[in-house]
Amino acid sequence: MIDAKGLGVRAGELWLFDDLDFSVDPGECAAIVGPNGVGKSTLMRCFYGMQKPQRGRVLVDGKVPDERDVEFRRKVSVLFDDSDFFAELTPLQHLELLSGSFGADLGDHEELLRDAGLGERMRVTSGHFSAGQRRRLLLLGVTARPHRVLLLDEPERALDTAGKEWLVEVIARSTAAGAAVVVATHHPPLLEAADSVLELW
Ligand SMILES: Nc1ncnc2c1ncn2[C@@H]1O[C@H](COP(=O)(O)OP(=O)(O)OP(=O)(O)O)[C@@H](O)[C@H]1O
């Protein structure tokens, strides 16, 4: 589903990575690890077509990724650092919006929100949510919407222990439904649960 060959990205004079091969198939989760600043987010941005590699090529479902392409965006669900949601909407309204825009039945919205630890907050506008609550809502949105590819950049950020356990579960649900998942992470249980691990250094 994602297939990269000979990928190289330079930041200034320095090659963050070069000659990198990477692939992830439907129903599999690949984790990317490495120290701060090594290039994990940059690699994820290449998979979403937000960053053009200086060398090599990446294909997603056989095509060069293009974040501006509506068909591509419908297929590929992403959580990046700057991902955001509508502060004036409640979590229930977020799910209704997603369901409507994808024309999809996401399941029982209240049950999904209880499962995400947002049961008490499902009818409260999300603008004043805590960092962890916002992260739970974002993660629920990107994992519950229809997708064939899921890209998650440090999804564990701001989550408490229960939230991190839930995160491992929702990723497993996504792969079980046949999605190809890539997760850049510093959270060891996500590495243990992954089918493959790419270490950048
Ligand atoms: N567009 C750019 N131009 C120049 N340098 C960049 C650019 N994008 C990223 N960098 C640099 O590339 C390096 C890798 O950044 P990146 O965000 O990919 O790292 P990361 O592995 O995700 O780090 P972290 O674990 O801290 O999130 C950093 O030193 C960053 O400053």
The ligand as an SDF file (V2000), in Angstrom:
LIG
                    3D

 31 33  0  0  0  0  0  0  0  0999 V2000
   11.5580   22.2730    5.6720 N   0  0  0  0  0  0  0  0  0  0  0  0
   12.6470   22.1230    6.4030 C   0  0  0  0  0  0  0  0  0  0  0  0
   13.7470   22.8580    6.1500 N   0  0  0  0  0  0  0  0  0  0  0  0
   14.8470   22.7260    6.8820 C   0  0  0  0  0  0  0  0  0  0  0  0
   14.9600   21.8650    7.9130 N   0  0  0  0  0  0  0  0  0  0  0  0
   13.9020   21.1200    8.2050 C   0  0  0  0  0  0  0  0  0  0  0  0
   12.6950   21.1970    7.4690 C   0  0  0  0  0  0  0  0  0  0  0  0
   11.8150   20.3240    7.9970 N   0  0  0  0  0  0  0  0  0  0  0  0
   12.4550   19.7250    9.0140 C   0  0  0  0  0  0  0  0  0  0  0  0
   13.7060   20.2100    9.1290 N   0  0  0  0  0  0  0  0  0  0  0  0
   14.7160   19.7750   10.0780 C   0  0  0  0  0  0  0  0  0  0  0  0
   14.8680   18.3960    9.8670 O   0  0  0  0  0  0  0  0  0  0  0  0
   15.1020   17.7510   11.1040 C   0  0  0  0  0  0  0  0  0  0  0  0
   14.0870   16.6210   11.2550 C   0  0  0  0  0  0  0  0  0  0  0  0
   12.8110   17.1330   11.6480 O   0  0  0  0  0  0  0  0  0  0  0  0
   11.5810   16.1720   11.9500 P   0  0  0  0  0  0  0  0  0  0  0  0
   10.4650   17.0330   12.4420 O   0  0  0  0  0  0  0  0  0  0  0  0
   11.3340   15.3270   10.7590 O   0  0  0  0  0  0  0  0  0  0  0  0
   12.1730   15.2670   13.1190 O   0  0  0  0  0  0  0  0  0  0  0  0
   11.4790   14.1680   14.0540 P   0  0  0  0  0  0  0  0  0  0  0  0
   12.3300   12.9410   13.9580 O   0  0  0  0  0  0  0  0  0  0  0  0
   10.0490   14.0330   13.7120 O   0  0  0  0  0  0  0  0  0  0  0  0
   11.6600   14.8070   15.4870 O   0  0  0  0  0  0  0  0  0  0  0  0
   10.7670   14.7490   16.8510 P   0  0  0  0  0  0  0  0  0  0  0  0
   10.9930   13.3750   17.4610 O   0  0  0  0  0  0  0  0  0  0  0  0
   11.3790   15.8380   17.6650 O   0  0  0  0  0  0  0  0  0  0  0  0
    9.3370   15.0260   16.4560 O   0  0  0  0  0  0  0  0  0  0  0  0
   15.0440   18.8110   12.1810 C   0  0  0  0  0  0  0  0  0  0  0  0
   16.3620   19.1880   12.5070 O   0  0  0  0  0  0  0  0  0  0  0  0
   14.3020   19.9310   11.5200 C   0  0  0  0  0  0  0  0  0  0  0  0
   14.6900   21.1790   12.0250 O   0  0  0  0  0  0  0  0  0  0  0  0
  1  2  1  0
  2  3  1  0
  2  7  2  0
  3  4  2  0
  4  5  1  0
  5  6  2  0
  6  7  1  0
  6 10  1  0
  7  8  1  0
  8  9  2  0
  9 10  1  0
 10 11  1  0
 11 12  1  0
 11 30  1  0
 12 13  1  0
 13 14  1  0
 13 28  1  0
 14 15  1  0
 15 16  1  0
 16 17  2  0
 16 18  1  0
 16 19  1  0
 19 20  1  0
 20 21  2  0
 20 22  1  0
 20 23  1  0
 23 24  1  0
 24 25  2  0
 24 26  1  0
 24 27  1  0
 28 29  1  0
 28 30  1  0
 30 31  1  0
M  END
$$$$
